[in-house]
Amino acid sequence: MDTTCIQTLGSDPTIQYAAAELTRCLKATGTSGDFQLGLFADFPGLAAQGAGGDALAVETTASGGILAGSNPRSVLFAVYTYLRELGFAWVRPGSDGEVVPKVDELPAISLRDQASYRHRGICIEGAISAENALDTIDWLPKLGFNAYFIQFRDAFTFFDRWYQHMGNPRLEKESFTSEDAAELTMKMRAAIKLRGLDLHMVGHGWTCEPFGIPGPGWYQHEGEIADSTRQMLAEVNGKRELWGGIALNTNLCYGNPEARTIISDAIAEWAEGNRDVDIIHFWLADGSNNNCECPLCRDTRPADLYVQMLNEVDEKLSARGLDTRIVFLVYVDLLWPPVKELELRNPDRFILMFAPITRSYSEPFASTAGVAGELPPFERNKLSFPRDPASNLAFLKAWQDLFPCEGFDFDYHFMWDHHRDAGQYAMTEVLQQDAQRLRTIGLDGFMSCQNQRVFFPTGLGMAALGRTLWNRDLTFDEIAADYFAASFGEGAAQARAYLAASSELINPRLVRGEASDAQQQAAPFQLSKVADLVAEFAPVVAQGLADPDPARATSWRILHLHGEFAQLMADAMAAKLAGSEDKAEACALFAW
């Protein structure tokens, strides 16, 4: 058979895209076959697995076969699952992350699979270029992710950081405008919908944009604020003003019915004008301990006023005939649940999002699953937020007891904590356990709020997240073995051992400031061993650089750079322990 013949049943663009991906990848291997791609309903003899969710079926022989799914994106998942069975791997976004296998003959495969969780997504954060964003979106379905979240109404602030090269004095600022951001955001939306992924949007901005105060990011506000608008701001310490000068961080006088009406009207109007958005996030301000103290608000918890607004939003969406889902946020001051407003009148509209931003990543939620403690009292604008997993889960359970609706974890492993683990090996074990046990804490998925370029020194963490969200029965060892084999070929075991040792010697607990006395005492000796670790691994890296597979050669080049980084990070921590802050800062600066 000389050519690949693919029949797509139906004209859905995502299924057409799945066919194009199958054609492209088979061509790269020099193999061909006859395939049919479609939904389960298109193949009467093909039994669907499970009820609802993302499910797939692969039935092939040496001459081709059937790739089917429960929905269009699951057909794409079926294609990537089949290609993975052939030996394809995607170790990081971009063309230099695709490992192309040698295939002599197409195999006979019969499998059914279904995702363990409903929500499996990535949220935009950090500083990113257009290429970063589009490569990430392209990569997501290859690992089983089914959603992407663009914060704000467009992604201006994240692109602005990149093109203005904030914090990087070695690069000159580039021209970048709000019009550029709007254009790039539309390209992202199109790429997300082409792959059939759930499109999440907004979150930040509902507490300022509808009132005529721009909130494109965490910027200092410039210009006057009308008196009528100022009366809508939260009164804190007798003043109604922007919290720290930043509109996005400023709460409002939610006890004022006019303020609530302006917000709910804005959400309904935006939803009607953006029907391609599957899920809209409705969040309050990004600040904390700055809720209104006026007579309309001071005797009512923020969560009570929030639930009141949620019901008002639902009413207005229903009046417009919109089925857009709304995410509500359990976060900072809103960790304390309502005590008066105890009903979501249309629970099917809403998705609970648990965002434990102050938690530690030294321990997974898994180790305390099912544990619930008594909540500390709510003291307006005098709240302290929990770090340990058990305390965080107590807040989650308090909300779940009131509103047993669909929900997911919105977490930050790759926002900051990957900078605190030199090998990103220990933190990945925690992340994988968090993802594996989500159902035990009553959640149906995970949205990772994170930097997009988190593939240094490897993409193990992202692979562990994506694959575990698809199949929670996979073990960390299974995922790690597959990932390192795909990334490093014959040197997989040595690369894995090197990164595990990096995490052990440069103890992440030490970097986080959470080390025990014994760990702090052992740290200088451990840090002194990093130089030997890097030197002993150098010949393995040199050999790996000659790997004939371009993706694997790139993986080895990254590890070559990692050796220098690990030494700088070890030097920084050693200097800090010795009390030499200037040297510690200099080493850390060069490391990052």
C-alpha positions in Angstrom: 0.0 0.0 0.0 1.6 3.2 -1.1 -0.7 6.0 0.1 -2.8 6.7 3.2 -6.5 6.9 2.6 -8.5 8.5 5.4 -12.3 8.7 5.4 -13.8 11.2 7.9 -17.4 10.5 8.8 -19.0 13.9 9.0 -17.6 17.4 8.4 -16.6 18.4 11.9 -13.4 20.6 11.7 -11.8 18.8 14.7 -12.2 15.4 13.0 -10.9 16.9 9.8 -7.9 18.1 11.8 -7.4 14.7 13.4 -7.2 13.2 9.9 -4.6 15.8 8.8 -2.5 14.9 11.9 -2.7 11.2 11.2 -1.7 11.7 7.6 1.2 14.0 8.6 2.6 11.6 11.2 2.2 8.4 9.1 4.0 10.2 6.2 6.9 10.9 8.6 7.3 7.1 9.3 6.9 6.1 5.6 3.9 3.9 6.4 0.4 4.1 5.1 -3.1 2.6 5.5 -6.8 3.0 5.1 -8.5 4.6 8.1 -12.0 5.7 9.1 -12.4 8.5 11.6 -15.6 9.4 13.3 -17.8 9.4 16.4 -19.0 6.2 18.2 -22.4 6.8 16.6 -20.9 6.5 13.2 -19.9 2.9 13.8 -23.0 0.8 14.9 -20.9 -2.2 15.8 -18.5 -0.2 18.1 -19.6 -0.1 21.7 -18.9 3.1 23.5 -17.1 2.9 26.8 -18.6 4.5 29.8 -21.3 7.2 29.9 -20.2 10.7 28.8 -16.8 12.3 29.0 -13.9 11.9 26.7 -13.7 8.3 25.5 -12.0 6.7 22.5 -11.7 3.4 20.5 -8.9 2.1 18.3 -9.4 -0.9 16.1 -6.6 -1.4 13.6 -4.7 -4.0 11.6 -1.6 -3.8 9.5 -3.7 -2.3 6.7 -5.5 0.4 8.7 -8.7 0.5 10.7 -11.1 2.6 12.8 -10.3 5.5 15.2 -13.3 6.8 17.0 -14.4 8.9 19.9 -17.3 10.0 22.0 -17.0 13.6 20.7 -14.9 15.3 18.0 -11.9 16.0 20.3 -11.9 12.4 21.4 -11.4 11.4 17.8 -8.3 13.5 18.0 -7.3 11.8 21.2 -7.8 8.5 19.4 -5.4 9.5 16.7 -2.7 10.5 19.2 -3.3 7.3 21.2 -2.8 5.3 18.1 0.3 7.2 17.2 1.7 6.7 20.7 1.2 3.0 20.2 3.3 3.3 17.0 6.1 4.9 19.1 5.4 8.6 18.7 6.1 10.8 21.7 5.7 14.5 22.4 8.2 15.4 25.1 7.7 19.2 24.9 5.7 21.6 22.7 7.0 22.6 19.2 8.4 20.6 16.3 11.7 19.9 18.2 9.7 17.9 20.8 8.1 15.3 18.5 9.9 11.9 18.6 9.2 10.1 15.3 9.6 6.3 15.5 10.8 3.8 13.0 7.8 1.7 11.9 8.2 -1.2 9.5 4.6 -2.3 9.7 1.4 -0.9 11.2 0.4 -3.0 14.3 -2.9 -4.6 15.1 -4.4 -2.8 18.0 -7.7 -3.1 19.8 -8.3 -0.8 22.8 -10.9 1.3 24.5 -10.0 4.2 26.8 -11.7 6.9 28.7 -10.5 9.9 30.6 -10.5 9.7 34.4 -11.5 13.3 34.9 -13.8 15.7 33.2 -11.6 18.8 33.5 -7.9 18.6 32.3 -6.6 22.0 31.4 -3.8 24.6 31.3 -4.2 28.3 32.2 -2.1 31.0 30.6 0.4 32.7 32.9 3.9 34.1 32.9 5.5 35.9 30.0 4.8 34.3 26.6 5.3 34.9 22.9 2.8 34.0 20.2 4.8 30.9 19.4 4.8 29.8 23.0 1.0 30.1 23.2 0.2 28.4 19.9 2.8 25.6 20.5 1.3 24.9 23.9 -2.2 24.7 22.5 -1.1 22.4 19.8 0.7 20.1 22.3 -2.2 19.8 24.8 -4.4 17.1 23.1 -1.3 15.0 22.4 -1.0 14.5 26.2 -4.8 14.2 26.8 -5.6 17.7 28.0 -9.0 18.9 27.0 -9.1 22.6 28.0 -7.2 25.9 27.8 -8.0 29.0 29.9 -7.2 32.5 28.6 -7.4 34.8 31.6 -8.9 38.3 31.0 -10.9 39.2 27.9 -7.6 39.0 26.0 -4.1 37.9 26.9 -2.5 41.3 26.8 -0.6 41.2 30.1 1.2 37.9 29.3 2.3 38.9 25.9 3.2 42.3 27.1 5.6 40.8 29.6 7.3 38.9 26.8 7.6 41.5 24.1 8.6 44.2 26.6 11.1 41.7 28.0 10.3 42.7 31.6 13.1 41.8 34.0 15.5 41.0 31.1 18.0 43.9 30.6 19.8 42.0 27.8 16.9 42.4 25.3 15.4 45.6 24.0 11.7 46.2 24.3 9.6 45.4 21.2 6.6 47.2 20.0 3.4 45.5 21.3 -0.1 47.0 21.5 -3.6 46.1 22.8 -4.5 45.6 19.2 -1.7 43.0 18.8 -3.0 41.3 21.9 -6.5 41.1 20.6 -5.3 39.6 17.3 -3.1 37.0 19.0 -5.9 36.1 21.4 -8.3 35.5 18.5 -5.6 33.2 17.0 -5.4 31.3 20.3 -9.2 31.0 20.4 -9.3 29.6 16.9 -6.5 27.1 17.7 -8.3 25.9 20.8 -11.7 25.4 19.0 -10.0 23.7 16.0 -8.8 21.0 18.4 -12.2 20.8 20.1 -10.8 21.9 23.5 -13.0 23.6 26.1 -12.3 27.4 25.9 -12.3 29.0 29.4 -12.0 32.8 29.6 -11.9 35.9 31.7 -11.8 35.4 35.5 -10.0 38.7 36.3 -11.6 42.0 35.4 -15.2 41.8 36.3 -14.7 44.0 39.3 -13.2 46.9 37.3 -13.8 46.7 33.5 -17.7 47.0 33.7 -17.2 50.2 35.8 -15.0 51.9 33.2 -11.7 51.2 35.0 -9.3 49.3 32.7 -7.9 46.1 34.2 -5.7 44.4 31.5 -3.2 43.2 34.2 -1.7 44.0 37.5 -0.8 47.6 36.5 -1.0 50.8 38.5 -4.1 52.7 37.4 -3.5 56.0 35.8 -6.2 58.7 35.5 -9.1 59.9 37.6 -12.0 57.8 38.8 -15.5 59.3 38.7 -17.2 59.9 42.0 -20.1 57.6 41.0 -17.6 54.8 40.3 -15.6 55.5 43.5 -18.8 54.9 45.5 -18.8 51.3 44.1 -15.3 50.6 45.5 -14.9 48.8 48.8 -14.6 51.0 51.8 -11.5 49.9 53.8 -10.3 51.9 56.8 -12.8 54.6 55.9 -11.6 55.1 52.4 -12.9 54.0 49.0 -9.9 53.8 46.7 -8.0 51.4 44.5 -6.2 48.8 46.6 -2.5 49.6 46.2 -3.4 51.6 43.2 -4.2 48.4 41.2 -7.8 48.1 39.9 -7.5 44.3 39.5 -6.8 43.8 43.2 -9.6 46.1 44.4 -12.8 44.6 45.8 -16.1 46.4 45.5 -19.1 47.3 47.7 -20.9 44.1 46.9 -23.7 44.9 49.3 -24.7 47.7 46.9 -27.3 46.3 44.6 -26.2 48.6 41.8 -22.7 47.2 41.9 -23.9 43.7 41.7 -26.3 44.6 38.8 -23.5 46.2 36.8 -21.3 43.1 37.2 -24.0 40.6 36.4 -25.2 42.6 33.4 -21.6 42.7 32.0 -21.1 39.0 32.4 -24.4 38.2 30.6 -23.7 40.7 27.8 -20.2 39.4 27.3 -21.3 35.8 27.2 -23.9 36.5 24.5 -21.3 38.2 22.4 -18.7 35.4 22.9 -20.7 32.2 22.3 -17.5 30.3 21.4 -16.5 30.5 25.0 -17.6 27.3 26.8 -16.8 28.3 30.4 -16.6 31.8 31.8 -14.8 32.4 35.1 -16.4 34.9 37.4 -13.9 35.9 40.0 -13.8 38.8 42.5 -10.7 40.9 43.1 -7.2 39.4 43.2 -6.5 41.2 46.4 -7.2 39.9 49.9 -8.1 41.3 53.3 -9.6 44.3 51.5 -13.3 43.7 51.6 -15.8 46.5 52.1 -16.5 47.6 55.7 -19.5 49.9 55.0 -22.9 49.2 56.7 -24.2 47.5 53.5 -21.3 44.9 53.6 -19.7 44.6 57.0 -22.2 42.2 58.6 -22.2 39.9 55.6 -19.4 37.5 54.5 -18.0 38.1 51.0 -19.0 34.6 50.1 -22.7 35.3 50.8 -22.7 38.3 48.5 -20.8 36.3 45.9 -23.4 33.5 45.9 -26.1 36.2 45.6 -24.3 37.5 42.5 -23.9 34.0 41.1 -27.6 33.5 41.2 -28.2 36.9 39.6 -25.8 35.9 36.7 -27.5 32.6 36.2 -30.9 34.4 36.0 -29.7 36.8 33.3 -27.9 34.1 31.3 -31.1 31.9 31.4 -33.2 34.9 30.2 -30.9 35.1 27.1 -31.1 31.4 26.5 -27.4 30.8 27.1 -26.0 27.6 28.5 -22.5 29.0 29.2 -21.0 27.4 32.3 -19.8 29.7 35.1 -16.8 29.0 37.3 -16.9 30.3 40.8 -13.8 30.7 42.9 -12.9 29.4 46.4 -9.8 31.5 47.0 -8.2 33.7 49.7 -11.1 35.5 51.5 -13.6 33.3 49.7 -12.1 30.2 51.3 -14.6 31.0 54.1 -18.0 29.7 52.8 -21.3 31.6 53.1 -23.5 31.3 56.1 -26.7 33.0 54.7 -26.9 32.4 51.0 -26.9 28.6 51.0 -28.4 27.8 47.6 -27.3 27.9 44.0 -30.7 27.9 42.3 -29.3 26.3 39.1 -26.4 24.1 40.2 -25.9 22.7 36.7 -24.8 26.1 35.6 -21.8 26.3 38.0 -18.4 24.7 38.5 -16.6 25.1 41.8 -12.9 26.0 41.4 -10.7 25.4 44.4 -7.6 27.6 44.2 -5.3 27.0 47.2 -2.7 29.6 46.2 -1.0 29.7 49.6 -0.5 26.0 50.0 2.9 24.3 50.3 4.1 21.8 47.6 6.3 19.9 50.0 3.4 17.4 50.6 0.6 16.4 48.2 -3.1 16.6 49.0 -3.1 12.8 48.7 -1.4 12.4 52.1 -4.3 14.1 53.9 -7.2 13.1 51.6 -10.5 12.9 53.6 -9.1 14.8 56.5 -11.2 17.8 57.5 -10.5 20.2 60.3 -12.4 23.1 62.0 -12.2 26.3 60.1 -10.6 29.3 61.9 -13.1 32.2 62.5 -13.8 34.6 59.7 -12.4 38.1 60.7 -13.0 40.7 58.1 -9.7 41.9 56.6 -7.7 40.1 59.3 -7.5 36.7 57.7 -4.5 34.3 57.6 -4.4 31.8 54.8 -3.5 28.1 55.1 -0.3 26.5 53.9 -0.6 22.8 54.9 -2.8 20.6 52.7 -5.1 19.4 55.5 -6.1 23.0 56.4 -6.8 23.8 52.7 -8.9 20.7 52.3 -11.0 21.7 55.3 -12.0 24.9 53.5 -12.8 22.9 50.4 -15.0 20.4 52.2 -16.9 23.3 53.9 -17.9 24.6 50.5 -18.7 21.1 49.1 -21.0 20.4 52.0 -23.0 23.4 51.0 -22.7 23.1 47.2 -22.0 19.5 46.1 -21.6 20.5 42.5 -19.0 19.8 39.8 -15.6 21.1 40.7 -11.9 21.1 39.9 -8.5 22.1 41.5 -6.9 25.3 40.2 -3.3 24.9 41.3 0.1 26.5 40.9 2.8 23.9 40.9 4.3 25.5 37.7 3.7 29.1 38.7 6.6 29.4 41.1 7.5 26.0 42.7 9.3 24.6 39.7 12.0 27.3 40.4 12.5 25.7 43.8 13.3 22.2 42.6 16.5 21.9 40.6 15.6 18.6 39.0 11.8 19.1 39.1 11.7 15.5 40.1 10.5 15.7 43.7 7.8 18.3 42.9 6.6 16.1 40.0 6.0 13.3 42.4 3.8 15.6 44.5 2.0 16.9 41.4 1.3 13.4 40.2 -0.1 12.3 43.5 -2.3 15.5 43.6 -3.7 14.6 40.2 -4.1 10.9 41.0 -6.2 11.5 44.1 -8.4 14.3 43.0 -11.5 12.2 43.1 -10.8 11.3 46.8 -11.2 15.0 47.7 -14.4 15.3 45.6 -13.0 17.1 42.5 -13.3 16.1 38.9 -10.2 17.6 37.4 -7.4 20.1 37.4 -6.6 23.4 35.8 -2.9 24.2 36.0 -2.3 28.0 36.4 1.2 28.1 35.2 4.1 29.5 33.1 3.9 27.9 29.6 7.6 27.2 29.1 8.2 24.7 31.9 10.2 22.2 30.0 13.6 22.8 31.6 15.3 20.5 32.5 12.5 18.2 31.1 8.8 18.0 30.6 8.3 15.2 33.1 6.0 17.3 35.2 3.7 18.2 32.4 3.7 14.7 31.1 2.9 13.3 34.5 0.0 15.8 34.9 -1.5 15.2 31.4 -1.2 11.4 31.5 -2.5 11.1 35.1 -5.5 13.3 34.4 -6.3 11.0 31.6 -5.6 7.8 33.5 -5.4 8.1 37.3 -4.4 4.5 37.7 -1.0 5.1 36.1 1.9 5.2 38.6 4.6 7.8 38.7 7.2 5.1 37.9 5.3 4.1 34.7 5.0 7.6 33.5 8.6 8.5 34.3 10.0 5.4 32.6 8.0 6.1 29.4 8.9 9.8 29.5 12.6 9.4 30.0 12.8 6.6 27.4 11.1 8.9 24.8 13.2 11.9 25.7 16.7 10.3 26.1 16.7 6.9 24.5 19.5 4.6 25.7 20.5 7.1 28.3 17.1 7.3 29.9 18.0 5.6 33.2 21.1 7.8 33.8 19.1 11.0 33.0 16.4 10.0 35.4 18.8 9.2 38.1 20.7 12.5 37.6 17.6 14.6 37.9 16.3 12.7 40.9 19.7 13.3 42.6 19.6 17.0 41.7 16.3 17.2 43.5 17.7 15.3 46.5 20.9 17.2 46.8 19.4 20.7 46.3 16.5 20.0 48.7 13.3 21.8 47.5 12.2 22.1 51.2 15.4 24.1 51.8 14.7 26.4 48.9 11.1 26.9 50.1 12.2 27.7 53.6 10.5 24.6 54.9 13.5 22.4 55.8 13.7 20.8 59.2 16.7 21.4 61.5 18.2 18.1 60.5 17.8 18.9 56.8 19.4 22.3 57.2 22.3 20.7 59.0 22.8 18.2 56.2 22.4 20.8 53.5 26.0 22.1 53.2 27.4 18.6 52.7 24.7 17.8 50.1 25.2 21.0 48.2 28.9 20.3 48.0 28.2 17.1 46.2 26.4 18.8 43.3 29.7 19.5 41.4 30.6 15.8 41.5 27.1 14.9 40.3 27.4 17.2 37.3 30.9 16.1 36.5 30.1 12.4 36.6 27.1 12.9 34.4 28.9 15.0 31.8 30.2 12.0 29.7 26.7 10.6 29.5 25.4 14.0 28.2 28.2 14.2 25.6 27.2 10.8 24.3 23.6 11.8 24.2 24.2 14.9 22.2 25.0 12.7 19.3 21.6 11.0 19.3 20.4 10.8 15.7 16.8 11.7 16.7 16.5 15.5 16.7 14.1 15.7 19.6 16.3 13.5 21.8 19.4 15.4 20.8 17.6 18.6 21.9 16.7 17.0 25.2 20.3 16.2 25.8 21.3 19.8 24.9 18.9 21.1 27.6 20.5 18.7 30.2 23.9 20.0 29.2 22.7 23.5 30.1 21.1 22.2 33.3 24.5 21.1 34.7 25.6 24.8 34.9 22.3 25.8 36.3 22.3 23.2 39.0 25.8 24.3 40.1 24.8 27.9 40.3 21.7 27.0 42.3 23.7 24.9 44.7 26.2 27.8 45.1 23.4 30.2 45.8 21.9 28.0 48.5 25.3 27.3 50.1 26.1 31.1 50.2 22.7 31.8 51.7 23.3 29.2 54.4 26.7 30.8 55.1 25.2 34.2 55.5 26.6 35.6 52.3 23.5 37.2 50.8 25.2 39.1 48.1 26.9 36.0 46.7 23.6 34.1 47.0 21.8 36.7 45.0 24.5 36.8 42.3 24.4 33.0 41.9 20.6 32.9 41.8 20.6 35.8 39.2 22.9 33.9 36.9 20.9 30.6 37.5 17.7 32.1 36.4 
